[in-house]
Amino acid sequence: MNANPVWFITGAGRGMGIDITRAALAAGHRVVATGRDADRVLAVVDGSGISTMSVEPGFFRTELLVEGASTIWPELQVEDYAERTAATIEAWKSMNGQQGGDPAKLAQALVTLSDSGQLPLRFIAGADAMGGVEQNLATIQGQIDANRDLSPSLSYDA
């Protein structure tokens, strides 16, 4: 029997996945925990002494955009979204085989981060992902700045 078993638990952020993850960790086992909501998974393993990293990748040249392999385009059922959905599908189709990210380099970067001893809580992987996150942060900062006087005035009066 393996003295230090490793568990691979999908759905570790909800339901029985939470209990299975906690039980395996309490028994001293090693756990690879995944879930759709990274923040929930982090909350489950918090305090267990293990390191976690959420990877937010951009577009990498994989089979993600290969029709029939990983991508199935939706039936357009909501007329209000039809134009935007069609434009997104066409943009993604044109990207197939042109994605800027090299999956082998991503794999090596993840190994490098894992071996660094200072695993980041979140790794934004790829120039396109970085650009998107930076744009989102700038938008949020603009919204904060636009209401800078109003927001702090909402506390109870002393």
C-alpha positions as a printed Julia matrix, in Angstrom:
158×3 Matrix{Float64}:
   0.0    0.0     0.0
   1.2    3.51   -0.85
   2.4    5.23    2.33
   1.47   8.66    0.98
  -1.53   8.34   -1.36
  -2.51  11.16   -3.7
  -6.19  11.88   -4.3
  -7.5   13.64   -7.41
 -10.85  15.13   -6.4
 -13.06  16.89   -8.93
 -15.88  19.03   -7.61
 -13.96  19.74   -4.4
 -15.7   23.07   -3.83
 -19.23  21.69   -3.3
 -21.25  18.88   -1.84
 -19.56  15.58   -1.06
 -16.36  16.81   -2.73
 -15.8   19.11    0.27
 -16.14  16.24    2.75
 -13.95  13.89    0.71
 -11.24  16.54    0.38
 -11.28  17.36    4.1
 -11.22  13.68    5.1
  -8.29  12.88    2.81
  -6.33  15.88    4.08
  -7.12  15.03    7.71
  -5.76  11.53    7.09
  -2.48  13.05    5.91
  -3.02  12.17    2.27
  -1.99  14.43   -0.6
  -4.85  15.97   -2.57
  -5.26  17.46   -6.02
  -8.56  19.32   -5.71
 -10.41  20.9    -8.62
 -13.7   22.71   -8.97
 -15.51  25.21  -11.14
 -15.2   27.9    -8.47
 -11.54  28.25   -7.47
 -12.42  30.43   -4.48
 -14.62  27.67   -3.03
 -11.84  25.11   -3.44
  -9.43  27.49   -1.7
 -11.84  27.83    1.21
 -12.08  24.04    1.55
  -8.31  23.52    1.8
  -7.59  26.7     3.79
  -5.72  25.93    7.0
  -4.63  22.5     5.82
  -1.05  23.62    5.22
  -1.17  22.97    1.49
  -0.44  25.43   -1.27
  -2.91  26.22   -4.02
  -2.73  28.12   -7.28
  -5.57  29.17   -9.55
  -4.47  29.3   -13.21
  -6.36  31.66  -15.5
  -5.13  30.85  -19.01
  -5.64  32.84  -22.16
  -5.97  31.1   -25.51
  -3.41  28.36  -26.02
  -2.96  26.38  -29.22
  -4.87  23.28  -28.13
  -7.97  21.51  -29.43
 -10.24  23.94  -27.57
 -11.4   25.64  -30.77
 -11.44  22.54  -32.98
 -15.04  21.97  -34.01
 -16.27  18.56  -32.96
 -13.21  17.87  -30.77
 -13.76  20.33  -27.93
 -16.04  23.01  -29.31
 -19.72  22.64  -30.02
 -21.35  25.89  -31.06
 -24.69  26.7   -29.4
 -28.01  26.85  -31.14
 -29.01  30.51  -31.28
 -32.21  30.64  -29.24
 -32.22  34.12  -27.69
 -32.73  36.66  -30.44
 -31.34  39.53  -28.34
 -27.98  37.75  -28.19
 -27.92  36.29  -31.7
 -25.74  38.98  -33.29
 -23.18  38.99  -30.46
 -23.11  35.17  -30.29
 -22.59  34.91  -34.05
 -19.74  37.44  -33.9
 -18.08  35.56  -31.03
 -18.35  32.25  -32.89
 -16.78  33.75  -36.01
 -13.97  35.35  -33.98
 -13.22  32.06  -32.24
 -13.32  30.12  -35.52
 -10.77  32.54  -37.0
  -8.49  31.99  -33.97
  -8.3   28.21  -34.35
  -4.67  27.32  -34.94
  -3.65  30.94  -34.41
  -3.77  31.08  -30.6
  -0.7   32.82  -29.21
  -0.17  30.55  -26.23
   2.23  27.59  -26.41
   0.88  24.8   -24.15
   4.35  23.29  -23.68
   5.61  26.64  -22.36
   2.59  26.89  -20.05
   3.34  23.41  -18.69
   6.96  24.38  -18.01
   5.88  27.65  -16.38
   3.57  25.75  -14.03
   6.37  23.38  -13.07
   8.68  26.36  -12.5
   6.09  28.06  -10.27
   5.45  24.83   -8.39
   9.17  24.35   -7.74
   9.72  27.99   -6.73
   8.62  27.56   -3.14
   6.38  30.64   -3.49
   3.28  29.45   -5.31
   1.15  32.44   -6.32
  -2.51  32.32   -5.33
  -3.42  33.23   -8.92
  -1.4   32.9   -12.14
  -2.61  34.81  -15.18
  -1.18  32.73  -18.03
  -0.55  34.31  -21.42
  -0.26  37.81  -22.82
  -3.91  37.85  -23.91
  -5.11  36.82  -20.45
  -2.93  39.48  -18.84
  -4.34  42.13  -21.19
  -7.91  41.12  -20.4
  -7.35  41.15  -16.65
  -5.53  44.49  -16.8
  -8.4   45.97  -18.82
 -10.9   44.65  -16.27
  -8.87  46.08  -13.38
  -8.69  49.48  -15.1
 -12.47  49.43  -15.58
 -13.03  48.58  -11.92
 -10.57  51.28  -10.82
 -12.45  53.81  -12.95
 -15.7   52.8   -11.3
 -14.13  53.2    -7.84
 -12.72  56.6    -8.78
 -16.07  57.78  -10.2
 -17.75  57.17   -6.84
 -14.82  57.86   -4.52
 -16.73  60.47   -2.5
 -20.0   58.57   -2.3
 -18.84  55.06   -1.34
 -17.09  55.88    1.97
 -20.08  57.97    3.09
 -22.21  54.84    3.52
 -20.92  53.84    6.97
 -22.96  54.35   10.12
 -22.45  57.74   11.72
 -20.23  57.55   14.79
